Amino acid sequence: MRPTHEVFNQVPPLVGHDVADDPALLAAMAQEGAGWAVDDVRQLGQLAGTEHAAELARRANAHKPVLHTHDRYGHRIDEVEFDPAWHELMTTAVRHGLHAAPWRESQPGAHVARAAKFYVWSQLEPGHGCPVSMTYASVPALRRSPDLAATFEPLLAAPEYDFGLRPPQGKRGLIAGMSMTEKQGGSDVRANTTTAQPTGDGGYLLTGHKWFTSAPMSDLFLTLANAPGGLSCFAVPRVLPDGTRNALLLQRLKDKLGNHANASAEIEYDGAVGWLVGEEGRGVPTIIEMVNCTRLDCVLGSAAGMRLGVTQATHHATHRKAFGAYLAEQPLMRNVLADLAVEAEAAIMVGIRLAGASDRMARGDSAEAAFRRLALAVTKYWVCKRGATHAAEALECLGGNGYIEDSGMPRLYREAPLLSIWEGSGNVAALDALRAMGRDPNTLQAFFDEVAESAGADRRLDQAAADLRLELSNLDDIETRARRLAERMALVLQGALLVRYGHPAVADAFCASRLSGDWGHAFGTLPSGVDTATIIDRARPKIG
């Protein structure tokens, strides 16, 4: 080979590692009562780190879903064709219980174990996490109607991925979706114009246009429509019990920035059959049961993206030389990598803490329910908002290589903004935090009770908590300051968890930068004296 074609100084593929070999994740699982699930999570992590799994993720995104509205004879079929890689990813996710295992398990920590698996497997391919998440979230909403729950919950929780349009009761397992958004309303779901007319036999006929429905090939959708008693929630199957197709017409698939493996569609209900979930006129409170679960998965998905980004960046910097030294040995790059790692650890610590709150709330703990109500809103705002910035910086660590599709970083970058938008964009989440505090003061008390568990451990955290209390006591222009308040609350909560449970080097770096203000406006601006070596080593993947 000619010398000009010699290839050297290249980074080996990031395969053959355990994605769950994540010190922050494992520590958080133990703290939140899911230490019993570590072996299962590690098994899934090893699978996620294989070359085969990486190829599945690539294929599922390279070969986007294709909509077939009609067959060759002109009959409507409204089917979406997926690459086989998608189905293999879904099969693994469902088999490992990412979709609904906590609803069929009574063991304490079941929601935490499921959250850990979702975080690990989402690092491989996040698109299929959408139907997985919605299936998980559909169960508590359906429980508002015990008869519907009795019919569908066993199938939604079954560890079987059974793709295809057939009557739900005849399948081995079901996937659920959610259909709320309309053109004129967006997040303002009360502006919906879809109607639901009672049929007299307990059902309703829905008519309307939904502008965005993710995973349109799901078996069952929870949707909002205006019944005679007001905006209500309905369960709408794709196939009716007699085997006929329900009148859900797929108009087109969305051409999205990212999330390419997952289909999202505009659909029309043309007299589609639906069954009331909960009470007429209580559609928003009913479907909020679902939204709060998917919001948690937004946090976990953003944390997964951050972990993937810092894993890719540290792996690259460990093996790539520039200017006579490995990138990971150069002080400024070490600052960037450590800063990214601190952000990622803070994200998964709070994500797993919220999963623990969900677990205890499901067992009737009212204090945990109050904490989760407020903490989830501020965390959804901040962690998901940070995801896109984190992805951009991680991509830049790979230089020009990171901008090339083969690196996988563009896919991560395109995916990152979605989770800040899905289930309420930044303003919606920040205002929801204000709404939670206004409606139930116990939420704020529960939040500060959690922070107080770390009181006295770090003066910077104590000062930040005191400043936050003072700012919350001022109600002037509070809506204008909603984002600022949500950010500060999220940071104080993350700091409290890291000080209490995290590695001392990570907690120190977080408090110095995020709470004490010794930090710039970009990643890589940690103050001198931070133990970057320890922080980076925790993030570096162990190959082989």
C-alpha positions as CSV (number, residue, x, y, z in Angstrom):
1,M,0.0,0.0,0.0
2,R,1.2,3.5,-0.8
3,P,2.4,5.5,2.2
4,T,-0.2,8.2,1.5
5,H,-3.0,5.6,2.2
6,E,-1.7,4.5,5.6
7,V,-4.4,4.8,8.2
8,F,-3.3,5.5,11.8
9,N,-4.3,7.5,14.9
10,Q,-7.8,6.2,14.6
11,V,-10.2,5.4,17.5
12,P,-11.4,1.8,17.7
13,P,-15.1,1.1,17.5
14,L,-17.0,1.6,20.8
15,V,-18.3,-2.0,21.1
16,G,-17.8,-4.8,23.5
17,H,-18.5,-2.8,26.6
18,D,-21.2,-3.0,29.3
19,V,-23.4,0.1,28.9
20,A,-24.7,-0.4,32.4
21,D,-21.2,-0.2,33.9
22,D,-22.1,3.2,35.1
23,P,-21.1,4.0,38.7
24,A,-23.7,6.8,39.2
25,L,-26.5,4.5,37.9
26,L,-25.6,1.5,40.0
27,A,-25.2,3.7,43.2
28,A,-28.6,5.3,42.6
29,M,-30.3,1.9,42.0
30,A,-28.9,0.7,45.3
31,Q,-30.1,3.8,47.1
32,E,-33.6,3.6,45.6
33,G,-34.2,0.0,46.5
34,A,-33.4,-1.8,43.2
35,G,-30.1,-3.4,44.0
36,W,-31.8,-6.7,43.4
37,A,-32.1,-5.9,39.7
38,V,-28.4,-5.1,39.0
39,D,-27.7,-8.4,37.3
40,D,-30.6,-8.0,34.9
41,V,-29.6,-4.4,34.1
42,R,-26.0,-5.5,33.5
43,Q,-27.2,-8.2,31.2
44,L,-29.1,-5.7,29.2
45,G,-26.1,-3.3,29.3
46,Q,-23.8,-6.0,27.8
47,L,-26.3,-6.6,25.0
48,A,-26.5,-2.9,24.3
49,G,-22.8,-2.7,23.9
50,T,-22.5,-5.4,21.2
51,E,-21.7,-4.8,17.6
52,H,-24.9,-6.5,16.6
53,A,-27.0,-4.1,18.7
54,A,-25.2,-1.1,17.2
55,E,-26.0,-2.3,13.7
56,L,-29.7,-2.7,14.7
57,A,-29.7,0.9,15.8
58,R,-28.1,2.1,12.6
59,R,-30.4,0.2,10.4
60,A,-33.6,1.3,12.2
61,N,-32.6,4.9,11.6
62,A,-31.2,4.6,8.1
63,H,-34.4,2.8,6.9
64,K,-37.2,5.1,8.0
65,P,-40.7,3.8,8.5
66,V,-42.9,3.9,5.3
67,L,-46.6,4.6,5.3
68,H,-48.9,2.5,3.1
69,T,-52.4,4.1,3.0
70,H,-53.9,1.8,0.4
71,D,-53.4,-1.6,-1.0
72,R,-52.9,-2.3,-4.8
73,Y,-56.7,-2.4,-5.3
74,G,-57.4,1.0,-3.7
75,H,-58.6,-0.3,-0.3
76,R,-57.4,1.7,2.7
77,I,-55.0,-0.3,4.9
78,D,-53.3,2.4,6.9
79,E,-50.2,0.4,7.8
80,V,-46.6,1.4,8.5
81,E,-43.7,-0.7,7.4
82,F,-40.7,-0.8,9.6
83,D,-37.2,-2.2,9.1
84,P,-36.8,-5.6,10.8
85,A,-34.2,-4.0,13.0
86,W,-37.0,-2.0,14.6
87,H,-38.9,-5.1,15.5
88,E,-35.8,-6.7,17.0
89,L,-35.2,-3.7,19.2
90,M,-38.8,-3.6,20.3
91,T,-38.7,-7.3,21.1
92,T,-35.7,-7.0,23.3
93,A,-37.2,-3.9,25.1
94,V,-40.5,-5.7,25.8
95,R,-38.9,-9.0,26.8
96,H,-36.9,-7.2,29.4
97,G,-39.9,-5.4,30.8
98,L,-39.1,-1.8,29.8
99,H,-42.7,-1.3,28.6
100,A,-44.7,-2.3,31.7
101,A,-42.9,-4.7,34.1
102,P,-43.6,-2.7,37.3
103,W,-47.4,-3.1,36.8
104,R,-47.1,-6.9,37.0
105,E,-44.5,-6.9,39.8
106,S,-45.1,-6.1,43.4
107,Q,-41.5,-6.1,44.5
108,P,-40.3,-2.7,46.0
109,G,-38.0,-1.0,43.5
110,A,-39.7,-2.3,40.4
111,H,-40.2,1.1,38.9
112,V,-36.5,1.9,39.6
113,A,-35.4,-1.3,37.9
114,R,-37.5,-0.5,34.9
115,A,-36.1,3.1,34.8
116,A,-32.5,1.8,34.9
117,K,-33.2,-0.6,32.0
118,F,-34.9,2.2,30.0
119,Y,-31.9,4.4,30.6
120,V,-29.4,1.7,29.5
121,W,-31.3,0.5,26.4
122,S,-32.2,4.0,25.3
123,Q,-28.5,4.8,24.8
124,L,-28.5,2.3,22.0
125,E,-31.5,3.6,20.1
126,P,-33.9,6.1,21.6
127,G,-36.6,6.2,18.9
128,H,-38.3,2.9,19.9
129,G,-38.3,4.2,23.5
130,C,-41.4,6.2,22.6
131,P,-43.9,3.4,22.2
132,V,-42.2,1.6,25.1
133,S,-42.7,4.6,27.3
134,M,-46.3,5.2,26.3
135,T,-47.2,1.6,27.0
136,Y,-45.7,2.0,30.5
137,A,-47.6,5.2,31.0
138,S,-51.0,3.9,29.7
139,V,-51.6,1.6,32.6
140,P,-52.3,4.1,35.5
141,A,-54.6,6.1,33.2
142,L,-56.6,3.0,32.2
143,R,-57.0,2.1,35.8
144,R,-59.5,5.0,36.0
145,S,-61.8,2.5,34.3
146,P,-61.5,-0.9,36.0
147,D,-63.3,-2.8,33.3
148,L,-60.9,-1.5,30.6
149,A,-57.9,-2.1,32.8
150,A,-59.1,-5.7,33.4
151,T,-59.3,-6.2,29.7
152,F,-56.1,-4.6,28.5
153,E,-53.6,-4.3,31.4
154,P,-52.6,-8.0,31.4
155,L,-51.8,-7.7,27.7
156,L,-50.0,-4.3,28.0
157,A,-47.9,-5.8,30.8
158,A,-47.1,-9.1,29.0
159,P,-43.5,-9.5,28.0
160,E,-44.4,-10.2,24.4
161,Y,-44.0,-7.9,21.4
162,D,-46.7,-9.1,19.0
163,F,-46.7,-6.7,16.0
164,G,-49.5,-6.7,13.5
165,L,-53.1,-5.4,13.2
166,R,-55.3,-7.9,14.9
167,P,-58.0,-7.7,17.6
168,P,-56.3,-6.8,20.8
169,Q,-57.8,-9.6,22.8
170,G,-56.3,-12.2,20.4
171,K,-52.7,-11.0,20.7
172,R,-50.0,-12.1,23.1
173,G,-49.1,-8.5,24.1
174,L,-50.1,-5.0,23.3
175,I,-48.4,-1.6,22.7
176,A,-50.1,1.6,23.6
177,G,-49.9,5.1,22.2
178,M,-51.2,8.6,23.0
179,S,-52.9,11.0,20.6
180,M,-53.7,14.5,22.0
181,T,-52.1,17.2,19.8
182,E,-54.1,19.1,17.3
183,K,-53.0,21.8,14.8
184,Q,-54.8,24.7,16.5
185,G,-53.8,23.8,20.1
186,G,-50.4,22.0,20.4
187,S,-49.8,21.8,24.2
188,D,-53.1,23.6,24.8
189,V,-55.1,20.4,24.6
190,R,-58.3,22.2,25.8
191,A,-58.4,23.8,22.4
192,N,-59.0,20.4,20.8
193,T,-62.0,20.1,18.5
194,T,-62.2,16.3,18.1
195,T,-65.7,15.2,19.1
196,A,-67.0,12.0,20.8
197,Q,-70.7,11.0,20.4
198,P,-72.2,8.3,22.6
199,T,-73.5,5.3,20.7
200,G,-75.9,4.1,23.5
201,D,-74.1,0.8,24.1
202,G,-71.3,2.2,26.2
203,G,-69.1,3.3,23.3
204,Y,-68.4,6.6,21.5
205,L,-67.7,7.6,17.9
206,L,-64.8,10.0,17.6
207,T,-64.4,12.4,14.7
208,G,-61.5,14.8,14.4
209,H,-57.9,15.4,13.2
210,K,-54.8,14.8,15.4
211,W,-51.8,16.6,14.2
212,F,-49.2,14.5,15.9
213,T,-49.6,10.9,17.0
214,S,-46.4,9.0,17.8
215,A,-46.1,5.3,17.1
216,P,-49.3,5.1,15.0
217,M,-49.0,1.3,14.6
218,S,-49.7,0.8,18.3
219,D,-52.6,-1.4,19.3
220,L,-54.4,1.0,21.5
221,F,-54.4,4.8,21.9
222,L,-55.4,7.1,24.7
223,T,-56.8,10.2,23.2
224,L,-58.7,13.3,24.1
225,A,-62.1,14.3,22.5
226,N,-65.0,16.5,23.5
227,A,-67.9,14.4,24.8
228,P,-71.3,15.9,25.8
229,G,-69.9,16.3,29.3
230,G,-66.7,18.0,28.2
231,L,-63.2,17.1,27.2
232,S,-62.7,13.4,28.0
233,C,-60.2,10.6,27.6
234,F,-60.9,7.6,25.4
235,A,-59.2,4.3,24.6
236,V,-59.2,3.8,20.9
237,P,-58.1,0.5,19.4
238,R,-56.6,0.1,16.0
239,V,-58.6,-3.0,15.3
240,L,-62.1,-3.7,16.7
241,P,-63.0,-6.8,18.6
242,D,-64.7,-8.3,15.5
243,G,-61.5,-8.0,13.5
244,T,-62.5,-4.9,11.4
245,R,-60.2,-1.9,11.2
246,N,-61.2,1.0,13.3
247,A,-61.7,4.3,11.4
248,L,-58.2,5.7,12.2
249,L,-56.9,7.1,8.9
250,L,-53.2,7.7,8.7
251,Q,-52.8,10.8,6.6
252,R,-49.0,11.1,6.5
253,L,-45.9,10.4,8.5
254,K,-44.1,13.4,9.9
255,D,-40.7,14.4,8.4
256,K,-38.9,15.0,11.8
257,L,-35.6,16.5,12.7
258,G,-34.6,13.3,14.5
259,N,-36.3,10.2,16.0
260,H,-36.1,8.7,12.5
261,A,-36.6,5.1,13.5
262,N,-40.0,5.9,15.1
263,A,-43.0,6.7,13.0
264,S,-45.1,9.7,13.9
265,A,-48.3,10.5,12.0
266,E,-51.2,12.8,11.4
267,I,-54.4,10.8,11.8
268,E,-58.1,11.4,11.3
269,Y,-60.8,9.8,13.4
270,D,-63.7,9.2,11.0
271,G,-66.2,7.9,13.4
272,A,-63.6,5.8,15.2
273,V,-64.9,3.6,18.1
274,G,-63.6,4.6,21.5
275,W,-64.3,3.7,25.1
276,L,-64.4,6.3,27.9
277,V,-61.5,6.2,30.4
278,G,-62.5,7.8,33.7
279,E,-65.4,10.3,33.7
280,E,-66.7,12.6,31.1
281,G,-65.2,16.1,31.4
282,R,-62.2,14.8,33.3
283,G,-60.0,14.0,30.3
284,V,-57.1,16.1,31.2
285,P,-56.7,14.8,34.8
286,T,-57.1,11.3,33.5
287,I,-54.5,11.5,30.8
288,I,-52.1,13.5,33.1
289,E,-51.6,10.1,34.8
290,M,-50.0,9.0,31.5
291,V,-48.2,12.3,30.9
292,N,-46.4,12.2,34.3
293,C,-45.0,8.8,33.5
294,T,-43.8,9.8,30.1
295,R,-42.3,13.0,31.5
296,L,-40.2,10.8,33.8
297,D,-39.0,8.9,30.7
298,C,-38.1,12.2,29.1
299,V,-35.8,12.8,32.0
300,L,-34.4,9.3,31.7
301,G,-34.0,9.6,28.0
302,S,-32.1,12.9,28.3
303,A,-29.9,11.4,30.9
304,A,-29.3,8.4,28.6
305,G,-28.3,10.8,25.8
306,M,-25.9,12.6,28.1
307,R,-24.3,9.4,29.2
308,L,-23.9,8.2,25.6
309,G,-22.4,11.6,24.6
310,V,-19.8,11.6,27.4
311,T,-19.0,7.9,26.8
312,Q,-18.3,8.6,23.1
313,A,-16.3,11.7,24.0
314,T,-14.1,10.0,26.6
315,H,-13.6,7.0,24.4
316,H,-12.5,9.2,21.5
317,A,-10.3,11.3,23.7
318,T,-8.6,8.3,25.2
319,H,-7.5,6.9,21.8
320,R,-7.0,10.0,19.7
321,K,-3.7,12.0,19.6
322,A,-3.3,15.6,18.7
323,F,-0.3,17.9,19.0
324,G,1.8,15.0,20.4
325,A,-0.4,13.8,23.2
326,Y,-3.7,11.9,23.7
327,L,-6.6,14.3,23.9
328,A,-7.6,12.9,27.3
329,E,-4.2,13.9,28.7
330,Q,-4.6,17.6,27.7
331,P,-5.8,19.9,30.5
332,L,-8.4,21.8,28.5
333,M,-10.0,18.7,27.1
334,R,-10.0,17.1,30.5
335,N,-12.0,20.1,31.8
336,V,-14.5,19.6,29.0
337,L,-14.9,15.9,29.5
338,A,-15.2,16.2,33.3
339,D,-17.8,19.0,32.9
340,L,-19.8,16.8,30.6
341,A,-19.5,13.9,33.0
342,V,-20.7,15.9,36.0
343,E,-23.8,17.0,34.0
344,A,-24.5,13.4,33.0
345,E,-24.1,12.0,36.6
346,A,-26.4,14.7,38.0
347,A,-29.0,13.9,35.4
348,I,-29.2,10.1,36.1
349,M,-29.1,10.6,39.9
350,V,-32.2,12.8,39.9
351,G,-33.9,10.6,37.3
352,I,-33.5,7.5,39.4
353,R,-34.5,9.4,42.5
354,L,-37.8,10.3,40.7
355,A,-38.3,6.7,39.7
356,G,-37.9,5.8,43.4
357,A,-40.6,8.4,44.2
358,S,-42.8,6.8,41.6
359,D,-42.3,3.4,43.2
360,R,-43.2,4.6,46.7
361,M,-46.1,6.7,45.4
362,A,-47.5,3.5,43.8
363,R,-47.5,2.0,47.2
364,G,-49.4,4.9,48.7
365,D,-46.7,7.2,50.0
366,S,-48.4,10.7,49.9
367,A,-45.2,12.5,50.8
368,E,-43.3,11.0,47.9
369,A,-46.3,11.8,45.6
370,A,-46.0,15.4,46.7
371,F,-42.3,15.5,46.1
372,R,-42.6,13.8,42.7
373,R,-45.3,16.3,41.6
374,L,-43.0,19.3,41.9
375,A,-39.6,17.7,41.4
376,L,-40.6,16.0,38.2
377,A,-41.8,19.3,36.7
378,V,-38.6,21.2,37.4
379,T,-36.4,18.3,36.5
380,K,-38.2,17.7,33.2
381,Y,-37.6,21.4,32.4
382,W,-33.9,21.5,33.3
383,V,-32.5,18.1,32.4
384,C,-34.2,17.9,29.1
385,K,-33.3,21.5,28.3
386,R,-29.6,20.6,28.9
387,G,-29.7,17.6,26.7
388,A,-29.2,19.5,23.4
389,T,-26.4,21.6,24.7
390,H,-24.7,18.6,26.1
391,A,-25.0,16.7,22.8
392,A,-23.5,19.6,20.9
393,E,-20.4,19.7,23.2
394,A,-19.9,16.0,23.2
395,L,-20.1,16.0,19.4
396,E,-17.5,18.7,19.2
397,C,-15.1,16.6,21.3
398,L,-14.8,14.3,18.3
399,G,-14.0,17.3,16.1
400,G,-14.9,16.9,12.4
401,N,-15.3,13.2,13.0
402,G,-18.3,13.9,15.2
403,Y,-20.1,15.8,12.4
404,I,-20.0,12.7,10.2
405,E,-23.0,10.3,10.3
406,D,-20.7,7.2,10.7
407,S,-19.8,8.4,14.2
408,G,-23.3,8.2,15.4
409,M,-23.1,11.7,17.0
410,P,-25.3,13.4,14.5
411,R,-28.1,11.0,15.4
412,L,-27.6,11.8,19.1
413,Y,-27.6,15.6,18.3
414,R,-30.8,15.4,16.3
415,E,-32.6,13.4,19.0
416,A,-31.7,15.6,21.9
417,P,-34.1,18.5,21.4
418,L,-37.1,16.2,21.2
419,L,-37.2,15.3,24.9
420,S,-37.4,19.0,25.8
421,I,-40.4,19.4,23.5
422,W,-42.2,16.1,24.1
423,E,-44.8,16.1,27.0
424,G,-44.6,19.9,27.4
425,S,-41.8,22.2,26.2
426,G,-39.8,24.4,28.4
427,N,-42.5,27.0,29.2
428,V,-45.1,24.3,29.9
429,A,-42.9,22.5,32.3
430,A,-41.8,25.6,34.1
431,L,-45.3,26.9,34.5
432,D,-46.4,23.5,35.6
433,A,-44.0,23.8,38.5
434,L,-45.7,27.0,39.6
435,R,-49.1,25.4,39.2
436,A,-48.0,22.5,41.5
437,M,-46.8,24.9,44.2
438,G,-49.9,27.0,43.9
439,R,-52.4,24.1,44.1
440,D,-50.7,22.1,46.8
441,P,-48.1,23.8,49.2
442,N,-47.2,20.3,50.4
443,T,-45.2,19.9,47.1
444,L,-42.9,22.7,48.0
445,Q,-42.5,21.4,51.6
446,A,-41.7,18.0,50.3
447,F,-39.1,19.4,47.9
448,F,-37.3,21.3,50.6
449,D,-37.6,18.3,53.0
450,E,-35.6,16.3,50.4
451,V,-33.0,19.1,50.1
452,A,-32.7,19.4,53.9
453,E,-31.5,15.8,54.1
454,S,-28.2,17.1,52.8
455,A,-28.1,20.2,55.0
456,G,-24.7,20.9,56.5
457,A,-22.8,18.7,54.2
458,D,-21.7,21.5,51.8
459,R,-21.8,25.2,52.5
460,R,-22.4,26.0,48.8
461,L,-25.4,23.8,48.7
462,D,-26.8,25.3,51.9
463,Q,-26.4,28.8,50.6
464,A,-28.0,27.9,47.3
465,A,-31.0,26.4,49.1
466,A,-31.3,29.5,51.3
467,D,-31.2,31.8,48.3
468,L,-33.8,29.7,46.5
469,R,-36.2,29.9,49.5
470,L,-35.8,33.7,49.5
471,E,-36.5,33.9,45.7
472,L,-39.6,31.7,46.1
473,S,-41.0,34.0,48.8
474,N,-41.2,36.8,46.2
475,L,-44.3,36.4,44.1
476,D,-43.8,39.5,42.0
477,D,-43.6,38.7,38.2
478,I,-43.4,35.0,39.2
479,E,-44.5,33.8,35.8
480,T,-41.8,35.9,34.1
481,R,-39.3,34.2,36.4
482,A,-40.7,30.7,36.0
483,R,-37.8,29.3,34.0
484,R,-35.2,30.8,36.3
485,L,-37.0,29.3,39.3
486,A,-37.3,25.9,37.7
487,E,-33.6,25.9,36.8
488,R,-32.5,26.9,40.3
489,M,-34.8,24.3,41.9
490,A,-33.5,21.6,39.6
491,L,-29.9,22.5,40.3
492,V,-30.4,22.6,44.1
493,L,-32.1,19.2,44.0
494,Q,-29.3,17.7,41.9
495,G,-26.7,19.2,44.2
496,A,-28.4,17.8,47.2
497,L,-28.6,14.3,45.7
498,L,-24.9,14.4,44.6
499,V,-23.7,15.6,48.0
500,R,-25.8,12.9,49.8
501,Y,-25.2,9.9,47.5
502,G,-22.7,10.8,44.7
503,H,-19.0,10.6,44.4
504,P,-17.3,13.4,46.4
505,A,-15.3,14.5,43.3
506,V,-18.5,14.9,41.3
507,A,-20.4,16.5,44.1
508,D,-17.6,19.0,44.7
509,A,-17.3,19.9,41.0
510,F,-21.1,20.3,40.7
511,C,-21.4,22.6,43.8
512,A,-18.4,24.7,42.8
513,S,-19.7,25.3,39.3
514,R,-23.5,25.0,39.2
515,L,-24.3,26.3,42.7
516,S,-21.4,28.6,43.7
517,G,-21.1,30.2,40.3
518,D,-17.4,29.4,39.6
519,W,-18.3,28.4,36.1
520,G,-18.5,29.9,32.6
521,H,-21.4,29.8,30.1
522,A,-20.0,26.8,28.2
523,F,-18.9,23.3,29.1
524,G,-15.2,23.0,29.9
525,T,-15.2,26.0,32.3
526,L,-14.8,24.1,35.6
527,P,-12.6,25.9,38.2
528,S,-9.1,24.8,39.0
529,G,-8.7,22.2,41.7
530,V,-11.5,19.9,40.4
531,D,-10.5,16.2,40.4
532,T,-11.0,15.7,36.7
533,A,-9.0,12.5,36.6
534,T,-11.5,10.7,38.9
535,I,-14.5,12.1,37.2
536,I,-13.3,11.2,33.7
537,D,-12.4,7.7,34.8
538,R,-15.9,7.1,36.0
539,A,-17.2,8.0,32.6
540,R,-14.7,6.2,30.4
541,P,-16.1,2.9,28.9
542,K,-14.3,-0.3,29.8
543,I,-13.9,-2.2,26.5
544,G,-13.5,-6.0,26.6
